[in-house]
Amino acid sequence: MLSVHEVTTAYQGLVAISAVSIEVAKGEIVCVAGANGAGKSTLLKSIAGAERPRSGTVSFDGMRIDGMAQHVITSRGIAYVPENRRLFPRLSVRDNLRLGSYLYRGEVNREEPLDLVFKLFPRLQERLEQRAETLSGGEQQMLAIGRALMTRPRLLMLDEPSQGIMPKLVDEIFQAVKRIRDAGMTVLIVEQRMSECLEIADRAYILQTGRVLMQGSAAEISVNPDVRKAYLGL
Amino acid sequence: MTAETIIQSLASGLLMGLLYGLIAVGLALIFGLMDVVNFAHGEFLMIAMYATFFLFVFFAIDPLLAAPLVAAALFVFGAVVYLLIVRFAVRAKANAGMVQIFSTFGLAIVMRGLAQYFFTPDYRSVTHSWLGGKTVSVAGIFLPVPQLVGALVAIAAFGALYLFINRTDFGRALEATREDAGAVALVGIDKNKVFALGWGLGAALVGLSGAVMAIFFYIYPDVGASFALIAYVTVALGGFGSVFGAFAGGIIVGLVEATTALLLPPSLKAVGIYAVYLLVVFIRPRGLFGSM
């Protein structure tokens, strides 16, 4: 479904990822793990169109999307939840979700994914009239994922969904990711918390200083002795 | 000074104030949306007044009927100014603030020069329009009809703007872009389209006020300058970027101006407004209704 081929992206001359290739098949949960500064966020930005790769190609459903404007990539079916979530802070939860369905304005069933969103995150339904900035970190993450689901993506990309969130809610969010996949979507997660991520993922990649260090099934990676020592602290 | 004179001038101050609000709201809208001050705002007003004048002279269209046409024409003009000039000015890699200021300031000077060249510096006026020169008397207070209608147009325009921003998808997109222009792509919105619409809308609102102003004000190439100054003060007073702050700011400016006119000689009319402006920026720099 998604094919990233030898992508190199640099900021002001500094290479953040170098010739990175990853594949994501339909219906998978793929985890990209790695330490801070390994290039995980840059990888997602390069796919989402928030950064333009210097070289390499990104294809989605067989079509080249690298070089397309970010809003066009969103409309093609890739929803991206960035690290800092980028909600509309002074707008209500309801307005944030409604903006998620902007692409479907004028359609009668524009808010169809709302059922799923409320099933996954019932708290959002309780806080519909609250401003997004008044939500807790975990709730903001839920809203960011909810808003992304409203764009009806085929591929959902999450950048460090566990960041700045109470441990109890982290679990809730990872469980929600599984249910999102069960609802027919494909998920690509970037995470520093490798163990939780490997638990729900089908396959994983490990990035180190901008390159793919290792790849395999989540089961393989989680029993690999080097990974256990370096990343899982076992 | 009798109570009657005071009420009389406060009433006309209120009417002018509502029009000032309408002139300023486009400026506030654009500033709130993308932090760009349109220094050609007064010249937008000027071409709207000329457009109204020429529609009247050549096609005998009364300014009241011309108003929607002029607003539509200014909408297109505003969007084009964004797409051809401002879009590139905001991308400047160095001295971005200066580039923005001088790209619109330069536009103002060019527009004034073109107006002088094509329309000559002569003072023009729309004579014998439906409303021109008429007054009504309400409870002993005489109100000029053009200003009264202008005030009603301003209230209606603010009402429509409120509904547009709060009830339509495009209005929500506008608010979302104000909040975080870098995030709207996440929901599939093209921020450039929103910016172009914002410029169009801001220019249409000043176009509407230009059509009303043409009924009772002389039209000449520099006419925008004095109103632009009032508009900048209004926007600062109301709170930078706050659309409804501009409405309230306009009313305050109108009332202060009328009060000053009662107390000081006409040539010192601007003193009151400027004093209020300084007071606000010193005591409450974000303006009365602004948030930071």
Chai-1 contact restraints between the chains, C-beta under 6 A:
chainA,res_idxA,chainB,res_idxB,connection_type,confidence,min_distance_angstrom,max_distance_angstrom,comment,restraint_id
A,Q70,B,A185,contact,1.0,0.0,6.0,A-B,restraint_1
A,H71,B,A185,contact,1.0,0.0,6.0,A-B,restraint_2
A,H71,B,G188,contact,1.0,0.0,6.0,A-B,restraint_3
A,H71,B,I189,contact,1.0,0.0,6.0,A-B,restraint_4
A,H71,B,D190,contact,1.0,0.0,6.0,A-B,restraint_5
A,T74,B,G188,contact,1.0,0.0,6.0,A-B,restraint_6
A,S75,B,G188,contact,1.0,0.0,6.0,A-B,restraint_7
A,R86,B,D180,contact,1.0,0.0,6.0,A-B,restraint_8
A,R86,B,A183,contact,1.0,0.0,6.0,A-B,restraint_9
A,F88,B,A176,contact,1.0,0.0,6.0,A-B,restraint_10
A,F88,B,E179,contact,1.0,0.0,6.0,A-B,restraint_11
A,R90,B,E179,contact,1.0,0.0,6.0,A-B,restraint_12
A,D95,B,R172,contact,1.0,0.0,6.0,A-B,restraint_13
A,L99,B,R172,contact,1.0,0.0,6.0,A-B,restraint_14
A,L99,B,A176,contact,1.0,0.0,6.0,A-B,restraint_15
A,L99,B,V187,contact,1.0,0.0,6.0,A-B,restraint_16
A,G100,B,V187,contact,1.0,0.0,6.0,A-B,restraint_17
A,Y102,B,V187,contact,1.0,0.0,6.0,A-B,restraint_18
A,Y102,B,G188,contact,1.0,0.0,6.0,A-B,restraint_19
A,Y102,B,I189,contact,1.0,0.0,6.0,A-B,restraint_20
A,L103,B,G188,contact,1.0,0.0,6.0,A-B,restraint_21
A,R105,B,D169,contact,1.0,0.0,6.0,A-B,restraint_22
A,T151,B,V187,contact,1.0,0.0,6.0,A-B,restraint_23
A,T151,B,G188,contact,1.0,0.0,6.0,A-B,restraint_24
